[in-house]
Amino acid sequence: MFWYSIRRLNLFVITLLILTFVGYSLVRLDPESYWAAQTFFPGWFDYVTQLSQLDFGVTKAGVPITQELSAVLPATLELCFAAFIISLFVGIPAGTIAGMRQGKWLDNIISFSSMVGYAAPLFWIALLMIMYFFIELSMVPSRRSL
């Protein structure tokens, strides 16, 4: 277990380094960017240092990005919590029923629907849910109905 944890920690560090390289490279594509004028590795080190201090910079309008993030974080956490609760109340009973009825038609239906849900693109599922809950059921007012 110890070596497994060490391997996972190494993969985490490598993935984080690759993501910072990609993010820094994307920021350097803008010729007006502060990072475009710097050489690669010293600029990347400064970039990682600022990220580690949670200094994400400012938007084009001059608003700090941490302020923008703090404005949307409560709604994001609310959605994550709601999705977690729904997945618990749907997933655990469905998995239990599929396990108890292994090889039967109910197991096949549950397995098929879970694979379809897992394979479908999230943006498409989100659009279908918007259409259904906002437009068809009118559960939450949409811009069109205001």
C-alpha positions in Angstrom: 0.0 0.0 0.0 2.9 2.3 0.7 4.4 1.9 -2.7 1.0 2.4 -4.3 0.6 5.6 -2.5 4.1 6.8 -3.5 3.3 5.9 -7.2 0.0 7.8 -7.0 1.7 10.8 -5.4 4.4 10.8 -8.2 1.6 10.7 -10.9 -0.1 13.6 -9.2 3.1 15.7 -9.2 3.8 14.8 -12.8 0.3 15.6 -13.9 0.4 18.9 -12.0 3.7 19.8 -13.7 2.3 19.0 -17.1 -0.8 21.1 -16.5 1.3 24.1 -15.4 3.4 23.8 -18.5 0.3 23.7 -20.7 -1.3 26.6 -18.8 1.8 28.7 -19.0 2.3 27.9 -22.7 -1.3 29.0 -23.4 -0.8 32.2 -21.5 2.3 33.0 -23.5 0.3 32.8 -26.8 -1.2 36.2 -26.1 1.4 38.8 -27.3 0.2 41.4 -24.9 0.6 39.0 -21.9 3.1 39.7 -19.2 4.3 36.1 -19.6 5.0 36.4 -23.3 8.0 38.7 -22.7 9.8 36.4 -20.3 12.0 33.4 -21.2 10.3 30.1 -20.7 11.7 28.4 -17.6 12.2 31.5 -15.4 8.8 32.7 -16.4 7.3 29.3 -15.7 8.8 29.3 -12.2 7.3 32.8 -11.5 4.0 31.5 -12.9 4.0 28.5 -10.6 5.0 30.7 -7.6 2.1 33.0 -8.2 -0.3 30.1 -8.6 0.9 28.6 -5.3 0.2 31.9 -3.6 -3.3 31.9 -5.1 -2.5 35.0 -7.2 -4.4 34.2 -10.4 -4.0 37.7 -11.9 -6.8 40.0 -13.2 -9.4 39.8 -15.9 -9.3 42.1 -19.0 -11.7 44.4 -17.1 -9.2 44.7 -14.2 -11.2 42.6 -11.7 -9.1 40.1 -9.7 -9.8 36.5 -10.7 -10.0 35.5 -7.0 -13.0 37.9 -6.7 -14.6 36.4 -9.7 -14.1 32.9 -8.4 -15.5 33.7 -4.9 -18.6 35.1 -6.6 -19.4 31.7 -8.3 -18.0 29.3 -5.7 -21.1 29.0 -3.5 -23.3 28.1 -6.5 -20.8 25.6 -7.7 -20.5 23.9 -4.3 -24.3 23.8 -4.0 -24.6 22.1 -7.4 -21.8 19.6 -6.4 -23.5 18.8 -3.2 -26.9 18.3 -4.9 -25.4 16.1 -7.5 -23.6 14.0 -4.8 -26.8 13.5 -2.8 -28.8 12.6 -6.0 -26.1 10.1 -7.0 -26.1 8.5 -3.6 -29.9 8.1 -3.5 -30.1 6.8 -7.1 -26.7 5.0 -7.5 -26.5 2.9 -4.4 -30.0 1.4 -4.7 -29.6 0.9 -8.4 -26.3 -0.8 -7.9 -27.7 -3.0 -5.1 -30.6 -4.0 -7.2 -28.4 -4.8 -10.2 -26.1 -6.9 -7.9 -29.0 -8.8 -6.4 -30.6 -9.5 -9.9 -27.3 -10.3 -11.6 -27.9 -11.5 -15.2 -31.6 -10.7 -15.2 -33.4 -8.1 -17.3 -33.4 -5.5 -14.5 -29.6 -5.8 -14.2 -29.3 -5.4 -18.0 -31.5 -2.3 -18.0 -29.6 -0.7 -15.1 -26.2 -1.6 -16.6 -27.3 -0.3 -20.0 -28.6 3.0 -18.6 -25.5 3.6 -16.5 -23.2 3.0 -19.5 -25.3 5.3 -21.7 -25.1 8.0 -19.0 -21.4 7.5 -18.6 -20.7 7.6 -22.3 -22.9 10.6 -23.2 -21.2 14.0 -23.4 -21.9 16.1 -20.4 -22.8 19.2 -22.4 -25.4 17.3 -24.3 -26.9 15.9 -21.1 -26.9 19.4 -19.7 -28.7 20.8 -22.7 -31.4 18.0 -22.5 -31.9 18.7 -18.8 -32.3 22.4 -19.5 -34.8 21.7 -22.1 -36.8 19.3 -20.0 -36.7 21.1 -16.6 -36.9 24.7 -17.7 -39.0 24.5 -20.9 -41.2 21.5 -20.6 -41.8 21.3 -16.8 -41.3 25.0 -16.1 -39.9 24.1 -12.7 -37.5 27.0 -12.7 -38.2 30.2 -14.6 -36.0 30.6 -17.7 -35.3 33.9 -19.5 -37.9 33.1 -22.1 -40.6 32.8 -19.5 -39.6 35.9 -17.5 
